[in-house]
Amino acid sequence: MQFHDDPEIEVNAPEESDDLYERMSLTVDKGQEPLRIDKFLQQRVVKATRNKIQKAIDLGYVTVNGKPVKANYKIKPGDQIVSYSDTAPESTEVIPEQLPLNIVYEDDDLMVINKPPGLVVHPGSGNYSGTLLNGVAWYLKQQQPQLDENSLPRFGMVHRIDKNTSGLIVLAKSGKAAVDLAKQFFDHTVERRYTALVWGNFEEDKGTITGHVGRHQRFRKIMDVYPDGEYGKEAITHYTVLERFNYVTLVECQLETGRTHQIRVHMQHIGHSLFNDDTYNGDRILKGTIFAKYKQFVENCFEICPRHALHARTLGFIHPRTRKKLTFNSEIPADMTTVIEKWRRYSNAPQNQSA
């Protein structure tokens, strides 16, 4: 849902974000007469029917003064209304397809999947089938044949990771679980740690990258960093060096925010593009003397790991129902581990010690 322009309304939207829900809030003004909340929102939400608003209320996507309400709730002056809505661009219908899914955890409320590299998360331009959500749709419909796009928008997707990023992603199995998880992502309370292999060495062992992330001004398919904050949205990435290999470094990145391509563009911004990231200049030799054996070594590594070397290794959040902390970890895939081991051996070789 999107509210009409109104000076009384505050819209907090994670533009260009991998966290797929936005929060919109407003305070009912002093002169407002009592009115059903569904009718009130219908008057103020762009392109939203009363039926859609009622479904959002039923799913718990709308709260008043911090608590879910029914559609017949009558608003009062001073009420704080908050609505969460899906910000993902409209795409083609999610057609159920039987696909292999590496489900690492599942209960009645949610499922955690370990996504392999190369798998697109949701249907969109150029990817109308064979995505993670196509497989999830088929899987969930085996459990709940009555399930449709209206009862569980986008089949519970509350965040996403890039096609060529591997690792953990959580999906909700109910509307209430979806809005609860969406709130956690919006409030930046979800633990997300990534393992990345990046070009170059670091002077320090840990640090924090800040800088707004938004669409590149010329090349609209990629992102860029805007340190002055005049464009894009706030983005914060914390990193820790795990292992140094002279020309490349293994790091852990912890996300405080979840902007599109955040780690990839932040690392490029500080001069440490992800290894073999063909979007942010990591698919060429950025560090090291270019001589035949070294060049061949790097090209062999590119062949072994034909994608940017980034893995969503840790995912932690509060369970929507039990309120207990759940934390999941996944092993780094074979393509990355093989390349990491090759760099480890290369950097430890006597002839490369001073390289």
N, C-alpha and C positions, 0 to 999 in steps of 0.2 A: 504494500500500500504506500501511497505517497500523498502527503497532505497538500492541500491548496496553499498558495502563498498567504501568509497571515502573520502579522507582527507578534501575535501571542504564541506562535508555534516555534519550537526549537527542534530542528532536525539534525540528528547526529548520524551521519551515514558514512560507513567505511568504504569510500570510493576507491576503485581499483584495488579491491581486496580479495584475498583468498578466503576470508571469513565471510560467508555468504548471506549474512543477515544484517540489516540495518535497524537501528532503533530510532523511532520518532516519538517525540514527547510534546505534550502541551499542557497548559494549565487553563482550566475553565475560568472564564472571566466573571467578574462580580455581578454583572447584570444578566447572566444566563438563567433562563427559566428551566425548571425540571424537564428533562427530555430523555427518552430511552437512548442508551449509549449507541445502539446500532444506527438509529436515525441520526443522532448527532454526528457520528463518524461519516455516515453516508454523505452528509452535507459538506464535509471537509476533506474527504479523501478523493484524490484524482483517479478516475476510471475504476471505481470500486462499486459494485452493486451491493445492495443490502444483503443478498444471499452470501456473497463472498465475505462480507464483514461479519456476518453471523457465524460462518464457519471458522473464521480467524478467532472469534471470541470463544467458540466452543473448544478450540484446540488450545486455548490458553495464551494465544499470541497477543492479547490485549489485557492490560492490568489497569486498575484504578487504585491509586494510593498504595501501590506495591502488591495488590492482591488480584487474582483473576475474578472476573465478574460474569454474570449471565447477560444475555442480550437485552433482557428487559430491565436491567439496572438503570435507574434514573440519575443522571449526573447532577451535581450540585456545584455552585460557585466554589472555586478553590481546589476542586478535584485535580489530581495529577494523573493524566492518562498517558500510558506508554504502550506503544505498539511495535512489535518486531515483524519484519517482513523480508522475504527472499529478495536479494539484490542481484542474483545471477541473471544474465541476459536471457531473454526468451530463446528457446531452441526448439528443435523438432521434438515430436512426441517420443517419450522413452518407451521403446518397444522391448518387451521382455525377450531375452535371449539366454539360452543355457550356456554359460561360460564358466571356466574354472575360477573359483574364488578362494584365496588363502585367508580363511576366517580364523583369527587368533583368539577371539572372544565373542560370545553372543549370549544374550539373555532376552527377556521379554521386552526390554526397553531399547536396546542398542546392539550394534555389532561393530567390532573393530577388525579391519581388513589390512593385511600387509600387501600393498600394491607393488607389482613388479615394474621395472622401468619399461617405458614404451607403451604403457596402457593409458589411454585418455580417460579422464574421470567421468565426464558427462557429454552427451551428444551436443553437437554444435556444427558450425560450418565446416564441411569437409570430413566430419566424423559423425555420421548418422547412425552407426551401429558398431557393435563390438567394444563398447565402452564399459567401464566399471559399473555405471548405473544400469546399463542394459542387463548385465549379469545379476545385479542386486534385485532389479525389478522381477526377473524370472524367479530368483531364489525366494523372495518374500511372498510372491504370489502362490508358491507351492504351500506356504504356511497359511496364508490368508487370501483365498481366492477372490474375496470381495474387495481387496485392496485396489485403489485407483489413485490417480494423480491428485485428486481433490482431497482424499482422506489422508494422504501423506505426501506433501509437495516434494517433487524431485526425489522421492523415495528416501527421505531422511537425510539428504546431504546438507551439512552445516558448514563444511569447509572443503577445500580442495588442495591438491598438490599438482605440480606440473606433470605433463605426460612423461618426461624423461627423468623425473625424480622418483626414486623408489621409496617405499616405507609405509608408515602407519597412517590410516585415516579412519575416523569414527563416523558412523551413520546412525541416525535415530530410527527406531521402529514404531514410534508413535508421535503424534503431534505434540503432546506435552513434553516428551523427551527432547524433541527437536528444539522447542523454544527454550527449554532449560539449558541445553548445550549451547544454543546460539547466544544466550546471555553470558555464558562463561567465556566464549570466544570474544564477544564484544567487550567484556570487562577485563580482558587480558589475564585471566586467571588460569587458563589452560597451559600446562607445561608442554613445550615443544622443543625438542633438542635434535639437531641435525648433525650428521657427520659429513664433512666436505673435504675434498682434496683440492687445494688451490695453488696457483702459481706464486712463486717467490717465498722468501723467508721473512719472518717478523722480528723486529727488534725487541718487542715485548712478548710476554707469555699470555696475556689476556688484554682485552679491551672492549670498547663499546663503539658501535657505529651509529650515528644519528644523521638524519637528513631526510626530508620529505621525499616520498616516492610517488611519481605520477607518470602519465604517458609522455614519451619523448615528443618534443615539440615538432620534429620533422618526420620521424619514423614512428608512426602511430602503433605499430605492432610490438614495440618494445618499450621498456620503462627507463626512467632516468632518475637521478638523485638531484634534488633542489635544496641545497644547504640553507638558503635564506628563508625557506618556508613559505614563499609567496605562491607556490604552486604545488599540487599534489597533497598527500596526506602524511601525517607524522609516521615515521618508521624507526624502530629501535632494534638493533641486533647486537647481542653480546657474543663474543667469541673467546675461545680458549685454545691455545696451541696444545695438540696432543702428541705430535711427533714431527720432527724436522728432517727433511731429506735434501737439504742444500737448495735445490732449484724449486722444489714444491714443498708444501706443508700440509699436514693433516690437522684439521681443526674441528672443534665442536662449536656449533652456532646455536644459541638459544634465542628464540623469537619472543620479543615482548609485544610486538604487533604482527599482523599477518597480511602485509601488502603483497600484491602480485609480483612475483619474481624478486621478493625482498632480499633474500640472501645473495642471489646471483648479482643483482645490480649494486647492492651495498659493497660486496667484495670487489667488484670491478672499480667502484668509486675510490676505494683506498689502494688500488693498484694490485689486487690479488684475485684476478678473474678465476672462476672455477675451471679446473682442468677439463679440457675438451668441451667447453661451453661455446657452441658455435653461434650463439646469439650475442654474447658479451665478450667476444674476442679471445676466448680461452682455447680455441681449437688450432692454435699455432704456438710455436716456441716463443715464450715471453721471457724466459730466464735461462741463461746458460749459453756457452759458446757454441755456435752452430758449426760443428764438424761432423763428418760423415757418420761415425759410429753413434754419436749422441743423437743426431737427427733420426737415425734409423731406430734407435731405442725409443724415442718419444713417439714416432709414428706407429711402432708396434703397440705401445700403450694405448694410443688412440683407437687402434683396431680392436684391442681387447675390451676396452670400455668405450663404445661408440656413442657416448652421451655425456652430458655434464655430470661430474662425479659428486652427486649429492644424494644423501639418504636420510629420510625422516626416521630417525632411530628410536626416539622416545616420545611417548604421548601420555600425558597424565591429566585427569580431570575428576570432578566430583560426580558420582553416579546420580542421575536425575531422581531416582526413587529412594535409594538407601542412604544417600548423602555421604557415602564412604569414598575416600580417595582411591581411584584406580590408576595404576601406572603400568604401561606396557613398553617393552623393548623388543626390537627386532634385529636380527643379525644383518650385517652389511652384505649385500649380494655378491655373488662370485666375481662379476666383472670388476667391481671396485676392489675387492679384497686381493684379486690377482695383481692388479696394477699397483696397489699399495705395497704388496710384497716385492714386486719388481723394483720399485723405487727404493725400498728399504735395502735390498741387496746392492743396488747400484750405488747408493750413497755410502754404503759401508765398504765398498771395494777400495783397496789401497790406492789405486791409481786415481780414484775420484774423491779422495778425502779432502783435498784442498780446492776442489772444483767449485 
